Amino acid sequence: MKVKYSNPRSLNQSSSISTNCCCFLNARCSFDIHHDTRSFKSAAACVHVVPAFMAPDAYSTANRFHQRTCCIAIGVQLQNRKQYCNIINMTTPDAKRVLSIQSHVVHGYVGNKVATYPLQLLGFDVDPLNSVQFSNHTGYKCFKGPVSTEKELANIFEGLQENELLSHYSHLLTGYIGNPLFLRQVGDILKQIRKANPNLIYVCDPVMGDNGSMYVPKELLPVYRDEIIPLADILTPNQYEVELLTGKEVRSEAAVWEAMDWFHQRKIKTVVISSSDLGQPGVLRAFLSQVNGPRLAIDIPKQGNKDLFFTGTGDLFASLFLAHSHDSGDVTDAFEKTIATLQAVIKRTVQLLPPRSGPVQAWERELKLVQSKSEIEKPQVLLKAQRLN
């Protein structure tokens, strides 16, 4: 549908309308609104065709919308010689806005604190919704702060819903959640957002534990396995989380691919195991599998001494993979860039550790995210993925 105006102030014979119908809600269509040198282009879903024409006041309303928002006239009625037009705003294919539901810390970089900055640098708007609000991550000698409840989550989400913001989201990202009822509520939220935008991509990092131990209540496991995982488009567990979800040990590459198939049978298109101990000594090995696509592995040399570890790397991995998989559309490229950035951030963190003997303190191991700005924006791929199928 194309609507043109030579005079936006009045609807008269100088206005030209190429069709007298506005269609709206189930098939893809596009339209342009032209005035002078300005053009607004967008795509929308259509359901039902109603005789209508775009009124000038609809155009002026459209003119105020952000360029990433599509403005659709779905009905015009005349009343006392005034024209009224309802406008719907939908996310266009190039819009990049993430609703990120995971932890928040005042000090340090994990959860939303480590995910937001890289996503913004890579061109995404990010709306953080916090599952907990702690003073610092749990690797310190103590931490303080509240765990959000499912009622608080529902209340915040209701505000987004009532302001008709759900269709703005291109992605949902979830990470650390410490409350099983909160996690179940996330599943309901996902379904509501998908009603508003069926093209939403859900990236799920099922944060439950690492190195053989869980650090969330065990009640989260069945909720992830039975309710949340089947809704995901992209899944980014670590090796231990794969074992928890599948109920099987992963001690060989053959077991990795069996686990990948287990996830694919549950309709998850892309699964990335962000780290495993299946590499050679001193080397981590990451894996990726995509339905009807490649099976990949990347060997990742460990950095620093054997006792050095970092918190928040899995959260950073998930956010980076979300960004690069959206921008390139090539999972191999996204996998390589994600690893490249993660390695660059860790390298910068190691370089800035204080030059002294003795154990490294938790605050010293915080990822040097801001100092790695250029590496995040322009990752240099040094480790290439091996295709295994």
N, C-alpha and C positions, 0 to 999 in steps of 0.2 A: 504494500500500500504506500502511495506517495501523496503527500499533501503539500501544496505550495501556496504561499501568500505573497501578493505584491503589496498589500497594505495590512499590517498586523493590527491596526486600530479598529477596523470595521470589516465586517463580512459583507462584501458587496460584489458587484459583477466583475470587478477587476481581480477577484480572487479566483484561482483555478484549483479545482479538486479533481484528481485523477481517478478517484473512486469514491463512492458514497457509503462505503461500509468500513466499520471498524470490527476486526475479528479478534476474539480473545479467549482463549486459555488452553488449547491442547496441541497444536501443530506449530512448527517453527515458522516465523515470518519476520520480515524486516521492513522498516520504513525510514524515510528521511523527512525532516522538517526543514525547509529552506526559507531563509529570509536574508536578503542582502548577501553578504559573503559568508554567513554562518550556516553550518550544517550540523545536524545532530543525527547520528546513525545508531541503530540499536537492533537487538533481536528480542523477540518476545514469544510467549507461548499463547496459542489461540484456541478458543473453545466454541465460540458461538458468535455468529455474525449478527450484528444489529445495525439497522440503518442509522447512520450518524455522520456528522462531519466535524472536523477539528475546528473548534471555535478559537477566535483570537486570544481570549483570555487563557485558553488551554495552552496556546503557544507561549504566552508570556510566562505561564507557570513552568512549562518545559524549559524555557530559557534559563530559569533559575536553578535547574537541577545540575548536579555534577556531571561531567562529560561521560563518566562511566555508568551513568544511570539511564535506563531506557524509560521514556515517558510514553504512556499508552492512553489514548482516549478511549474509554469504554462506554460512554453514553453521553449524549447531549440532549437536554430537554429545554424547551422554551417555557419560560414562566415570567409574566409581566415584561415580555420582550427582552428578558435577560437570558443569556446562555450560560448553562452550567455544565461543566465537564469534569468527570472524575479522572484522576490521574493515578496510575499505579507505577511504582518504581521497582524495577527488577535489576538484578546484577547482570551485566553484559559479559560476554565470554572473556574479555580481557581484564575484568575486575579481579583484584587480588586482595581479599580480606579474610583473615583467619580469626575464628573464635577459638581461643586457646584455654582449655580447662585443665589446670594442673597447679602445682604448689607455688607458693610465693615465699621468698625470704627477704628480710630487711637487709641483711649483710650477705654478700656472696653471690654466686651464680649457679643456681639450679632451677629447674622448673620454668615458670614463666619468666624469671629474671634472665635465664640463659637463652631462652627461645625467642624473646621479643626483639631484642636488638639485632641479631642476624637476619631475622625475617624482614625487619624494617629496612635494613641496608640493602636487601635484595628486592625491594620494591613492594612489600606487602604491608597493608594496614593490619594491625594486630589489636584485637580486643581481648585482653587477659581477664579470665574469670578464675579466681583463686580457690583451690580446694582446701588449702590450709594457709595460714599466715604465721610463719615462724620467725623467730629472731635470726636464725641461721639454719643451715642444714644439720641433719642428725649426726654427722661425723664429728661434731665438736663435743666437748666434754658435757655440755648441756644445751638444751634448746627450749624456748618458751613460745607460747602462742596457741591460738585456737584452731581447731579442725572444723571446717565448715559443715553444716548439716544439709540434708536434702531439702529441708524447708527453706533454708536461706538460698540455696541454689535455685529452687523453684520460684522464689520471690524475685530474684534478680532476672531470671529468664523471662518471667512474666512481663517485666518492664520492657525488655527487648521486643517481646511479641506484641505488646499493646501499641508500641511505637512503630510497628510494621517494619522492623529492621532485619528480620530473619532472611529475607531474600537477598540481602547484601553479602551474605557469606559465601565465599567460594570454597572454603575449607573449614573443617573442624579438626582440631588437634587436641588429643588428650594424653596426659602423662600421669604423674603421681596423684593418686586418690587414696585416702586412708579410711574411707567409710563405705561399707558395702551398699547402704541405702542411697548414698550420694551417687555411687557408680551406677546403680540401677536407674536413678533419675537422669543420668547422662544419656542412657539409652533412649529414654522418652524424648529428651531434648533433640537428639539426633533425628528421630523420626519426624518431629515437628519442623525442623529446619529443612529436611528433605521434601516435605510437602510444599514449602515455599520455594525451594530451589532443588529440583530433582537431580541437577548436575553436581551437587555438593560432593566433594572428596573428603572422606574421613580417614585421617591418619591416626592410628592407635598405637601408642607406646604403652604396652601393658606392664607398667612398673610394679613389680612385686618383690624382687629380690635379686641377689647376685652372689656368686661364689658359694653356692650351696645353701644359702640361708634366706628366708623370707623376712622382709622388714615392713610388711603390711599385715593386717589381720587375715588369717587364713580363710575367712568367710568371703574375701574378694575373689578367690580363685574360681569357684563355680559360676559366679556372676560374669567374670571375664569370659570364661570358657563357653558358657551356654547362652549368654545373652548379648554380650558386647562384641566379642571377636567375630561372630558371623555378620555383623553390620559393617565391618571395616573394609575399606578399599586397599589400604596399605597398612601393613603391620610391621613393627620394628622391635621385636623382643631380643633380649640377649640369650645366650645359650641356656642358662638356668631357667629362664622364663619359658623357653620352648619346652624344656623338660616338664615343668609344672603343668603347662597347658595340655600337652599331648599325653602326659602320664608315662612317658618312656625316656630312658636315658639317651643322651646324645653324646656318644663317645667315639664316633667315626663319621667320615663324610657320607657313607651310605646311610647312616642314621639321620644325618642332616636332611638328605633329600627325601627320606621317608616322612620326616616331620613336615617338610615343605608340602608334600602331597596331602598330608592330613589337613593342613590349613587350606589348601586349594579346594579340597572336597567340601569345605565350608564356605565356598564362594569368595574367598579372599584372593584378589587378583595378584597383588604384589606383596611378597614377604621378604624382609631383609633382616638377617641375623647380624646385629650390629657388632658383635664381638664373640669370639669363641677361643678356647685354648687348644684347638685342633691343628694349629700351625707347628712349625719347627720350634725348638727351644728359643726363647726370646722373641717369638713372632706370634701375634694374634692373627686369626683368620676370620674374615667376614664373608657372608654368603648372601646371595640374592636369587630369588626364583620368581618368575612371572608366568602366569597362565598363558600357554601358547607363545611363550617368549623365551628369553635366554635364562640359563642358569650360570651364575657368575660367582667368582671368588676373588678376593683381594687379600694378599699377605701384608700385614701391618707390623713393622718393627716396633717393639716396645721402646719407650723413651725414658731416660732417667734410670736410676738403679732399681733393682728388682722389688724393693719394698715401697717404691713410690707409686701412689695411686691418686686418681683424681675423681672428684664427685661432679656430676652434671654432664658428663660426656655423652651418656645415652640420650638425655634431654636435648642436647645440642645436635646430636646426630639426627634425631627425628625431625627437628625443625629445618635443618639444612636439606634433608632428603625431600621434605615437603616442597621446599622452594625450588630446588633444582629439577625435580621430577615434573613440576608444573611448567617451568620455563623452557625446558629442552624437549620434553616429551620422549626422551631417549633414556631408558633406565640405566644403560651402561654409563652414559655421560653423567647422569645424576649420581650414580653410585661412586664413580671416580671423584667427582667434585666434592661430594660430601666427605669422603675419606680424606681428600687433600686438605680441605679446610680444617677438619678436626685435628689432623696431624700438625698443621701449621699453628693452631691455637695451643696445642699441648707443647709444641717446641718452644713457642714464645713464653709459655708459663714456666717451663724448665729453665730457660735462659735467665729468667728474672727471679729465680729462687735465691735466697741469701747465701753467700759463699761461706758456709760454716759447717762444721761436723755436727753430728747428733740428729735426732729425729726431726723431720719437717713438721711444722705445726699446721693445723687445719686451715688457718687463715692464709698461710703462705701457699697452700696448694689450690687456692681458688683460681679458676680459669681466668687468664688475662684476656678477657673478651674485647674490651675497648682498645687495648694495645694491638689487637689483631685485626683492626678494621680493614686494612687494605687486603689482607689475606682472605677475609670473608667476602669482600666485594669482587675480588679477582683471583679465585683459587688457581694455583699452579699444580697441575696434575703430574705427580712424580711416580705414583703407584698405579699401574694399569690393571684392569680387571682381566681375569682369565675366563674365557667362555668354556664351559664344560659340557655343553650339549650341541 
